[in-house]
């Protein structure tokens, strides 16, 4: 199965893996699964790091990304033009965070289950988003 990690899941995996659910850990450990990290998450991490809203424990976003490249077998999900020009099709009244909305939209467009602890995102299951935690 193919999965996209929410930004907080990426951060928890890197710094606080005890916060990951048993289900999330099982998904991450199963070598048959394809795990994707979105450029959108690292854009969000970079902006929050720059503003001082995110502590990366003495690292910067490049070091965080390099750690994932060196230690895990993840696939990169780039932000495509078609992702951006079609996002208007996603109901924005359910979730206001633009980063989360783009991650949800990428999951839907690319047929990826979305790994997140964000309960608000589960409301998008009505339109076909597969949410796992």
C-alpha positions in Angstrom: 0.0 0.0 0.0 1.1 3.6 -0.5 1.0 6.2 2.3 1.7 9.9 2.6 2.9 11.1 6.0 1.4 14.3 7.5 4.0 16.9 8.6 3.5 16.1 12.3 4.1 12.4 11.6 7.4 13.3 10.0 8.5 15.3 13.0 7.3 12.7 15.5 9.2 10.0 13.5 12.3 12.1 13.7 12.1 13.4 17.2 9.3 11.9 19.3 8.5 8.4 17.9 6.7 7.5 21.1 3.9 9.7 19.9 3.3 7.5 16.9 0.3 5.2 17.1 0.8 1.4 17.0 -0.9 1.4 13.5 1.4 4.2 12.2 4.5 2.3 13.5 3.3 -0.9 11.8 2.8 0.9 8.5 6.3 2.4 8.7 8.0 -0.9 9.5 6.3 -2.9 6.8 8.8 -3.0 3.9 5.9 -3.8 1.5 4.5 -0.3 2.0 5.6 2.7 0.0 6.0 5.7 2.2 5.9 9.2 0.7 7.1 12.5 2.1 5.7 15.6 0.4 7.6 18.7 -0.6 4.7 20.6 1.0 5.6 19.2 4.4 9.2 20.3 4.1 8.0 23.8 2.9 5.9 24.0 6.0 8.7 22.8 8.2 11.1 25.4 6.6 8.7 28.3 7.2 7.9 27.3 10.8 11.6 26.8 11.5 12.4 30.2 10.0 9.8 31.9 12.1 11.0 30.3 15.3 7.7 28.3 15.7 9.4 25.0 15.3 12.3 23.6 17.3 14.3 20.9 15.3 16.5 20.0 18.3 19.6 21.8 17.0 19.0 20.8 13.3 17.8 22.7 10.4 15.3 21.5 7.7 18.2 20.4 5.4 19.7 18.2 8.1 16.2 16.8 8.9 15.7 15.9 5.2 19.2 14.4 4.9 18.5 12.2 7.9 15.4 10.8 6.2 17.4 10.3 3.0 20.2 8.4 4.8 18.1 6.3 7.3 14.8 5.5 5.6 13.5 4.3 2.3 11.0 7.0 1.4 9.7 8.4 -1.8 9.5 12.1 -2.5 6.2 13.6 -3.6 6.8 16.8 -5.3 4.3 19.6 -5.6 3.0 19.4 -9.2 1.3 22.1 -11.2 -1.8 20.0 -11.5 -2.0 19.7 -7.7 -2.0 23.5 -7.4 -4.4 24.3 -10.1 -7.0 21.8 -9.0 -6.9 22.4 -5.2 -10.0 24.6 -5.6 -12.0 21.3 -5.9 -11.3 20.5 -2.2 -13.8 21.8 0.3 -11.8 24.4 2.3 -14.5 24.8 5.0 -13.5 21.6 6.7 -9.9 22.4 7.3 -8.4 25.9 7.2 -4.7 25.1 7.2 -3.4 25.5 3.6 -0.5 23.0 4.1 -2.9 20.3 5.4 -5.3 21.0 2.6 -2.6 20.5 0.0 -1.4 17.3 1.7 -5.0 16.0 1.7 -5.4 17.0 -2.0 -2.1 15.3 -2.9 -3.2 12.1 -1.1 -6.5 12.1 -3.0 -5.0 12.9 -6.4 -2.1 10.4 -6.1 -4.1 7.6 -4.5 -2.2 7.6 -1.2 -3.6 6.8 2.2 -2.9 9.7 4.6 -1.1 8.9 7.9 -2.2 11.6 10.4 -3.4 12.0 14.0 -5.4 15.1 13.0 -9.0 14.1 13.7 -10.4 17.0 11.7 -8.9 15.5 8.5 -11.0 12.4 9.0 -14.0 14.4 7.8 -12.5 14.2 4.2 -13.1 10.4 4.2 -16.6 11.3 2.9 -15.0 12.3 -0.4 -12.7 9.3 -0.6 -9.6 10.2 1.5 -8.3 7.1 3.3 -7.0 8.2 6.7 -5.0 5.9 8.9 -3.6 6.3 12.4 
